[in-house]
Amino acid sequence: MFVDNVKITIESGSGGHGNISFRREKYVPNGGPDGGDGGNGGNVVFVADSGVNTLADFRYKKIFRADAGVNGGGSKCAGKNGEDLVLKIPVGTLVRYGWDVDETGAPSGLVMADLTTAGERRVLAKGGRGGRGNQHFATPSRQAPKFSEDGKPGKSYKITLELKLIADVGIIGFPNAGKSTLLSRVTKATPKIASYQFTTLSPNLGVVRNEIRDFVLADIPGLIEGASEGVGLGFDFLRHIERTRVLLHVVDAARLEDNLTPVEAVEKINAELFAFNPKLTERPQIIAANKSDILADETQLDELKNLAKQKGWPIFLISAATNSGISDLMLGVADMLANAPESEDFEPTYETYFEPTREEEFIRVEKVKDGLFSVEGPGIERLLGYTNMADERGFSFFQRFMRERGIIARLEELGIEENDTVQLYELEFDYWK
């Protein structure tokens, strides 16, 4: 089953909690704290695998979770790190943040990753950091800390996986123009061929071999007017054209299957390409006038030749049914590929899925409104994670931290008064001098 678009949820593992423990051995009355650190949570990693050619593995299972880190133990025993969850996806898969779609129903989320090379790995959900045991918080004045650091929670993202096939040449055209027949003639691919529209329901790939160069040819299911707005197969397969370097436009020159003239057919397909992605109409394009051996009127073929000349598109008269002109067409395509630009890669536009490092100490202090002040930042989160506010020593440590970091001074600069409220994430305190 060919599946090229799925919506899933990925969740990295939470970090294990640090341990609160003290060394207890015979003849060692003052062993001191020895709580071990929690293990880091597992990451969610995507790997581009050339042996995978569909997203069918993600069709029914929708939530993918990495393992959590193990809590720390006594005697300075660190908890085990959670196992990474490695997900194999086809080469050419685009990962988008969220499940949003535009007005046509096409995915519109920001790009998190574009895996275009076999073996490429990307960590898209980083596991939570393991908490530190109480051994890390001993100081000359606090030799028996009764608190530790909780592990950080994992990250959770709703993402859209969008497969865009990687091929050198994309065969485009209206349904029943002869695209699949052409592919079957020049490669060993065996696409389904029948005399009704939308016989081809998924892209087919084949390798063309000739004396100039070998290249990969993709038969894109037939497009119709309004495809860029989701009509027919629409954007479900327009996306596969985005990575091709050359467009091979197959036209029914004999007008056996529709009422459009060859020129109208070419113009309408290019209008849909432009509406979907204007860059597509800038790709090198070559015209294959199919069924040219059974023309009833060559006037319309002459019009097509004139259009191709105006656009600078090479045109070849072929018959996919009888194999006429196909060899010259493939040589022309190979020659065009020699000077064609590389296929498009999609640069990440969403990169906020990595945690701040331990060294990041930014703290924001602001006045929310009269009587209410807010204090936030990574350092504050860590402080709340390992400080027991119910313990007298823990609360004293918290007060000292607030003064030494200049937070109290900043609150006073902002005009805080006694009995005003200071909010630190979910916790609230009354201010007293």
Buried (B, 14 or more C-beta within 10 A) or exposed (E): EEBBBBBBBBBBBBBBBBBBBBBEEEEEEEEEBBBBBBBBBBBBBBBBBEEBBBBEEBEEEEEBBBBBBBBBBBEBBBBBBBBBBBBBBBBBBBBBBBBEBEEBEBBBBEBBBBBBEBEBEBBBBBBBBBBBBBBBBBEEEBEEBBBBBBBBBBBEBBBBBBBBBBBBBBBBBBBBBBBBBBBBBBBEBEBEBEEEBEBBEBBBBBBBEEEEBEBBBBBBBBBBBBBBBBBBBBBBBBBBBBBBBBBBBBBBBBBBBBEBBBBBBBEBBBBBBBBBBEEBBEBBBBBBBBBBBEBEEEEBBEBBBEBBEEEEBBBBBBBBBEEBBBEEBBBBBBBBBEEBEEBBEBEEEBEEBEBEEEEEEEBEBEBEEEEEBBBBBBBBEBBBBBBBEEBEBBBEBBEEBBEEBEBBEBBEEEEBEEEBBBBBEEEEBEBEE
